Amino acid sequence: MKRREFLRSAAAAAGAGFTLSHAQAARKAKGVHWLVGCFNRPWTKWDLDTTLKGIHDAGYRITGLLSSTKEEPFIGSGATPEYLKGLKKKIAAHGLTANMGALRTRHDIPLDDSIRDVQKQIDNAHTLSLQYLMSFGVDRPEHYDHYYRVMAAAAAYAQQRGLKVVVKPHGGGSGASDDLLRCLEKVNHPNLTVWYDAGNIIHYTGKDPVAELERIVRYVTGFCAKDCGQQKGEVMIQFGTGKVDFKGVFSKLKAAGFKGPVMVECCALGPTPDVVTANAKANREFLEKVFADI
C-alpha cells in the first residue's frame, strides 16, 4: 500500500508540474507586439506640419498617407518630383516614417488610362519609400470588372517596384468577406491582400466583424483601426465606445499568425490639434492594453 501511495503521489506531482509548465508557457505566449502607426485623417483640417507633429506627440513613429487634400496630394498622379522630395524630408524631420499611401483608381476613363494613372501613383509611392498601397474598392457594380482589371495591373506593377497592394473593407465591391473574397479571386494576383477594418464592417454592412474575419483571415496582412456603434454610424470616436470587439478580432488575427501592422485611422475630433492628439494617444494606449491581454 505504501508503494502504491508513493506512486500515486509521484504521478500527481508530475501531473502538477506538467500543468504548471503549460500555464507558464501560456503566460509567456500571452500578448503581441505588433507595430502601431497612425494615419493622418484626424488632423486634416490643419496643415501637414501640424498633423505630423500631432502624430509624433501622440506617441507614434509610423504614419500612413491616407487622406489627401488640395494642398497635399501625397502619392496622387499629379504630385510633382519637387513636392515628393519635400514631403519625404518633412515626414523625416518630424521623426516619422510613412509606410502607406492611398491608391485612388478611376473607372470613368478608358482602361489603359486608368492603369497609367495608378502606375504613376505607384511610382510616386516608390519615390517616398512606402511599403503599402491601399485601395478602397469600388462602389458601383457596373465598375467592378473595370476595377478588377486595373487592380490586377496595379498589383503586378507594384510588385516590380517592391510595393504591396492591399484592399480594405469600404462598402460596395469591398463591403464584407464575400465581396473581398470575390475581389481577390477576380484580381487573381498574389500581390493583393487585405487590410482588415472591423469598424468599416459595422459601418457599411452592419455585420459582426469577428464572424466576417473568419473567412478572410488568412489573407489579412494589415489592420485599419477604428470603432463604430452601428451601420452608417460615426467612426470618428474613441476605441471602446462603439461595438467593435477589439479583443475578439485581434485574438482571431493572432491565432492566424498575423504580424501587423495596425494603423489607427480614427479618433474623436476636437476644436484644436492638441485635443485630437490626446485622443489619438488614448486610442494607441487602448490598443496596447488589448495587445497585452491576448
C-alpha positions in Angstrom: 0.0 0.0 0.0 2.8 2.4 0.8 4.4 1.7 -2.6 1.1 2.4 -4.3 0.6 5.6 -2.3 4.2 6.7 -3.3 3.5 6.1 -7.0 0.2 8.0 -6.8 1.9 10.9 -5.2 4.7 10.9 -7.7 2.2 10.8 -10.6 0.2 13.6 -9.1 3.3 15.7 -8.6 4.4 15.0 -12.2 1.0 16.0 -13.4 1.0 19.2 -11.4 4.4 20.0 -12.8 3.2 19.4 -16.4 0.2 21.6 -15.8 2.4 24.3 -14.2 4.8 24.3 -17.1 2.0 24.7 -19.6 0.5 27.5 -17.6 3.9 29.2 -17.6 4.2 28.8 -21.3 0.8 30.2 -21.8 1.7 33.2 -19.8 4.8 33.8 -21.8 2.9 33.4 -25.0 0.3 36.0 -23.9 0.3 39.3 -25.6 1.6 40.6 -29.0 3.9 43.3 -30.0 2.5 44.5 -33.4 3.7 47.7 -34.9 1.1 50.5 -34.3 1.0 53.6 -36.6 -1.4 56.4 -37.2 -3.0 57.8 -40.4 -3.2 61.5 -41.0 -7.0 61.5 -41.2 -7.9 63.0 -37.8 -5.9 66.2 -38.4 -6.8 67.1 -42.0 -8.4 70.4 -41.1 -4.9 71.6 -40.2 -1.7 71.8 -42.2 0.7 68.9 -42.7 3.3 70.1 -40.2 0.7 70.3 -37.5 -0.6 66.9 -38.5 2.9 65.3 -38.3 3.7 67.0 -35.0 0.4 65.6 -33.6 1.1 62.1 -34.8 4.6 62.2 -33.2 3.4 63.8 -30.0 0.7 61.1 -29.7 3.5 58.5 -29.4 3.6 57.1 -33.0 6.6 56.8 -35.2 4.9 55.4 -38.2 2.3 57.3 -40.3 0.2 56.5 -43.3 -0.7 59.0 -46.1 -4.4 58.2 -46.2 -6.4 61.4 -46.6 -5.1 63.7 -49.3 -6.0 67.4 -49.6 -5.7 70.0 -52.3 -2.5 71.2 -50.7 -1.2 67.7 -50.0 -1.8 65.2 -52.9 0.5 62.7 -51.4 1.1 60.0 -54.0 -1.6 61.3 -56.3 -0.8 61.2 -60.0 -0.5 65.0 -60.1 2.2 65.1 -57.5 5.5 66.6 -58.8 9.0 65.3 -58.1 9.7 68.5 -56.2 6.7 68.0 -54.0 7.5 64.4 -53.3 11.1 65.3 -52.4 9.9 67.9 -49.9 7.2 65.6 -48.5 9.7 62.9 -47.7 12.0 65.4 -46.0 9.1 66.9 -44.0 8.0 63.5 -42.7 11.5 62.6 -41.6 12.0 66.0 -40.0 9.1 65.2 -37.6 10.7 61.9 -36.6 8.3 59.8 -38.6 8.4 57.2 -41.3 5.5 56.7 -43.8 4.6 53.2 -44.6 1.4 53.5 -46.7 -0.2 55.6 -49.5 -3.8 55.6 -50.6 -4.3 54.3 -54.2 -7.1 56.1 -55.9 -8.5 54.3 -59.0 -10.7 55.9 -61.7 -13.3 53.9 -63.6 -14.9 56.7 -65.7 -12.0 56.7 -68.2 -10.6 54.0 -70.6 -8.9 51.1 -69.0 -5.4 51.9 -70.3 -5.7 55.5 -69.0 -6.8 54.2 -65.6 -3.8 51.8 -65.5 -1.4 54.5 -66.4 -2.8 56.7 -63.6 -2.3 54.0 -61.0 1.2 53.2 -62.2 2.1 56.9 -61.8 0.8 56.7 -58.2 2.9 53.6 -57.6 6.0 55.3 -58.9 5.3 58.2 -56.5 4.9 55.8 -53.6 8.2 54.2 -54.6 9.8 57.6 -54.5 8.6 58.1 -51.0 9.9 54.6 -50.0 6.5 53.4 -48.9 5.7 49.7 -48.3 1.9 49.5 -49.0 -0.6 50.9 -51.4 -4.2 50.8 -50.1 -7.2 50.5 -52.4 -10.8 51.2 -51.2 -12.6 49.0 -53.7 -15.3 50.5 -55.9 -18.9 51.3 -55.2 -20.9 50.8 -58.4 -21.4 47.2 -59.7 -21.0 48.4 -63.3 -17.4 49.4 -62.4 -16.5 46.1 -60.8 -14.9 44.4 -63.8 -13.0 47.5 -64.8 -11.7 47.8 -61.2 -10.6 44.2 -61.1 -8.6 44.6 -64.3 -7.0 47.8 -63.1 -6.0 46.2 -59.8 -4.5 43.2 -61.5 -2.3 45.5 -63.4 -1.5 47.6 -60.3 -0.6 44.5 -58.2 1.8 43.3 -60.9 3.4 46.7 -61.5 3.7 47.4 -57.7 5.4 44.0 -57.2 8.0 45.0 -59.7 8.6 48.2 -57.7 8.8 46.4 -54.4 5.4 47.6 -53.0 2.5 45.6 -51.6 -1.1 46.3 -52.7 -3.9 45.9 -50.2 -7.7 46.4 -50.2 -9.8 47.4 -47.2 -13.5 46.9 -46.4 -15.1 50.0 -47.7 -18.6 49.1 -48.9 -19.7 48.2 -52.4 -17.3 45.8 -54.0 -15.3 45.5 -50.8 -18.1 45.6 -48.3 -17.7 42.4 -46.4 -16.0 39.0 -46.6 -17.9 37.7 -49.6 -17.1 40.9 -51.5 -13.4 40.8 -50.5 -13.0 37.2 -51.5 -14.6 37.9 -54.9 -12.2 40.8 -55.4 -9.2 38.6 -54.5 -10.4 35.9 -56.9 -11.1 38.2 -59.8 -7.8 40.1 -59.5 -6.0 36.8 -59.0 -2.6 38.2 -58.1 -0.6 37.2 -55.0 0.4 40.9 -54.5 -3.1 41.8 -53.4 -4.0 41.1 -49.8 -6.5 42.6 -47.3 -6.1 45.2 -44.6 -9.0 44.5 -42.3 -11.2 47.2 -40.9 -13.6 46.0 -38.3 -15.2 49.4 -37.8 -16.0 49.6 -41.5 -17.6 46.2 -41.5 -20.1 47.6 -39.0 -20.4 51.0 -40.7 -21.0 49.7 -44.2 -22.7 46.3 -43.6 -23.9 46.1 -40.0 -22.3 42.6 -39.8 -20.2 41.1 -37.0 -16.5 41.9 -37.7 -15.3 38.8 -35.8 -17.5 36.5 -37.8 -16.7 38.2 -41.1 -13.0 37.9 -40.3 -13.2 34.1 -40.1 -13.4 33.6 -43.9 -10.7 36.0 -44.9 -8.2 36.0 -42.0 -5.6 34.1 -44.0 -5.4 37.0 -46.5 -5.1 39.8 -43.9 -1.7 41.5 -43.8 -2.6 44.7 -42.0 -5.3 46.4 -39.9 -7.0 49.8 -40.0 -8.2 50.5 -36.5 -11.5 52.4 -35.9 -14.6 51.8 -33.8 -18.3 52.2 -34.9 -21.5 51.9 -33.0 -24.0 50.9 -35.8 -24.4 50.7 -39.5 -23.8 54.1 -41.1 -22.8 55.3 -37.6 -20.0 57.7 -36.7 -16.4 56.4 -36.9 -14.5 59.4 -35.5 -14.9 58.1 -32.0 -12.7 56.7 -29.2 -12.0 53.0 -29.2 -14.2 51.1 -26.8 -17.2 53.4 -27.2 -18.6 51.5 -30.2 -19.4 47.9 -30.9 -16.1 46.6 -32.3 -14.9 43.6 -30.2 -11.2 44.5 -30.5 -10.1 41.6 -28.3 -12.1 39.2 -30.3 -10.8 40.5 -33.6 -7.2 40.6 -32.5 -7.3 37.2 -30.9 -8.5 35.7 -34.2 -5.7 37.5 -36.0 -3.1 36.3 -33.5 -4.3 32.7 -33.9 -3.9 33.0 -37.7 -0.3 34.2 -37.3 -0.9 37.9 -38.1 2.2 40.1 -37.7 0.9 43.6 -38.1 1.0 46.5 -38.8 -2.0 48.1 -37.1 -2.8 51.6 -38.2 -5.0 53.9 -36.2 -7.3 55.6 -38.6 -9.8 57.4 -36.4 -10.3 59.1 -33.0 -12.7 61.6 -31.6 -12.2 65.1 -33.2 -11.9 68.4 -31.4 -11.5 72.1 -31.8 -7.7 72.1 -31.5 -4.9 69.9 -32.8 -3.9 69.2 -29.2 -7.3 67.7 -28.4 -7.1 65.4 -31.4 -3.5 64.4 -30.4 -4.7 63.5 -26.9 -7.5 61.4 -28.4 -5.1 59.7 -30.8 -2.8 58.9 -28.0 -5.6 57.4 -25.9 -6.6 55.1 -28.8 -3.0 53.9 -29.1 -2.9 53.1 -25.4 -6.2 51.3 -25.7 -4.8 49.1 -28.4 -1.6 48.4 -26.4 -3.7 47.2 -23.5 -5.7 44.9 -25.7 -2.5 43.5 -27.3 -1.1 42.8 -23.8 -4.2 40.7 -23.0 -4.4 38.4 -26.0 
